[in-house]
Amino acid sequence: MGCSHAPPPRALVALETRGKGPRWGAGSAHALPPRARGDGHAAGRFVVIDPYERIVLTWGWENVDLGVPPGSSTVEVTFAADRGGTLVRLTHAGLPPEAFTPHAEGWNHYLDRLAVRAAGGDPGPDPALVAPSFAFPPDTLGFLDELRSNNAKTWFEANRARYEAAYVEAVAEAVNSPALPRW
C-alpha cells in the first residue's frame, strides 16, 4: 500500500519516535508495546513483531457501534527492500464489507504520512486530528434574539443577508475547510 525511499530498518523506526509521539499517525503508543491504543478510539494487541520485516496486530474500535470491535480484525504490515527504498505492504483482514472503504482511506492517509516520516521529513499536524477553526460571527446571538421576537417571513426576508452570513456561509466555510478530514 505504500513505498518509502528509506531502507526497511529506517521505515520501521519511523513507526516510533522514542517518546516524542508518532508524527506520522494518530496513535498514542510511542514504541511498539504489547498493546496498541490510539487516542481512545482504536485498540489492538501486537501478536507478531519480526524486526525490519513484519508486524501483525489485532485491530478494532473501542466504540463497538463502529462495527469493528477490538480484536475482531488483523493488520499485517510487511517491510521489504525495494529499489533502494522500502515497500511497506499493509493488509487488513477480517473487516466487515461496510468497513472496507473507510479503513482503506484511513490506512492510505497514514501510510502517506509514514512515507514522509521515514524519509526524514515531518508530515506536520495530522489534518484528520486538527479541528477546523470555526466560530459563528459575533452577530449570531443578536440575530437569533431578534428572530425569536420577529418570527415572520417578512422580517426574515428583510434580514436574509444576516442569516446567510451567520449560518450558511460560516458553516459552508467550516465544512469545506482543508483541516476537515475527507475520509
N, C-alpha and C positions, 0 to 999 in steps of 0.2 A: 504493500500500500504506500510505501514511501521510500525515498532514497536520500542518503546523506553523502556528502563528499568527505566525510570523516571515516577513518578505519573503524572496524567493529568495536574495539575497546573504547574508543572515544565516544562513539554513538551510545554505547551502554552507559558510560559515565555521565553522559548528558541527561540521563534519566534522573539522576540525583545530583544535588549540588552541595553536598557536605554541610547541611544545616542551613543553607540560605533559602531553601524553598525552591521547588521546580518551576523556573520561569517559563518553561515551555507548556506546562499543563496546569490543570485545576486542582490536582490532589494536594493533600496536606502532608503526605509522607515525605520526609527529607532523605531517606535512604530506602533500602529495599527490606522493610521489616517483614515479619511473618504475616502480618495482616495489613492490608492497604485500605485506607479510608479517605475519601475525597470530600472535604468541606461539608460533611454531614449529609451527603446525597448518595454517593456510590460507595459500595462496600465490597470487599473481596479478600481472599486469602491466597498468598503466593504458595503454589504447590510444587513448582519446579523452578530452580534458578541454576542454569548452566552458564557461568560467567562467559561473556562475549559471544554466546551462541543462542541461548533461548531462555525465555521467561514464560511461565504458564501460571495464570491466576484465575480463581473463580471471580465472577462478576455479578453484580446486581445493584439494585437501588434500594436504599433504606425505606423509601416510600413505596410499599408494595402495590399501591394503586397504579404505579407506572408500568406494571405488568412484567417486570423482570426482578423478582425478589433476590436478595443477596444469595450468592452461591448457585443460582439457577442456570448460569451460563458460564462459559470458559473462554478466556482470552489467551491466545498464544502469540508471543512476539518473538520472531527469529531475526538474527543479525548475521548477514553473510557478506564477506568481502566481494566487492563488485567493481571492476574497473577503477581501482584506486579509491573507492569510497565504500559505502555500506548499503546494501539492500536491506531495508527494515520491512519485514513482512508481518502484518498483523492479521490474525484470523480470529473471528469472534463466533463461537459455535454455541448452539443451544438457545438462540434467541427466538421468541415468537415472531411470526411474519410481520406483524404490525410494528415491531421494533427494529426491523432491518434498516430502513431508510434513516431514521433519526440517529441510530448508532453509527452507521456508515458516515454520515455527515459530521458527527462529532469526532469520530476517530480520525477522519481526514483532516479536520481542523487542527487537532492536536499533533498529528504526525507532521504536518507542515511546520508547526511551531518547534517541534523536536528537531527537524532538519536544520532550522536556523540556529538553534542552541548547539547542536552537535558540530556545526561548522565554526563555532566560536562566537557567534553573534548573540544578540539579545532580542528576542521577539517582542519585547515590551509588554505592557499590560495586556492581559487577555481581554479582548472586547466582549467575550462571552460572559465575563465576570464583572465588567465595569458597567455600573448602572448609568444609563444615559442621564445627562443633566436635564432635568425637566422641572419647570415651575409654571404655574398659571400666572398670567400677567397680573400686576397689582390691582387692576380694576375688577378682577373676577368677583370678589366678595361683594363689592358695591353693586355690580351688575346683578348678582343673584338676589340681593336685598331688594333692589328696585323691581326685579322680575316678580318676586313674591307679592309685592304691593300692586303691581300693574300687569297682572297675568291676563293680557288681552292681545289678540292678534295685531291690532293697530299699534299698540305700544311696542310689541316685539319687532314688527316690520320697521318701525322708526329706529330701532336700536339693533338691527340685524348686523351692522358692521362691528359693533362691540361684541356681539355673540361670536361672530366669525373669528375675531382676534383672540377672544378669551378662551375659546374652546376648539373650534375646528382647526385653525392654523397652529395653535400651540400643541394640540395632540398629534396632528399630522407631522409636525417637526420632530416630536419625540419618537414617533413610530418609525420615521424614516431616518433616524439618527444612525450614523455609521457605528456607534457604540452598541447598538442593539443587536444581539446575535441573530443570525439569519437561518439557523438550523433548529 
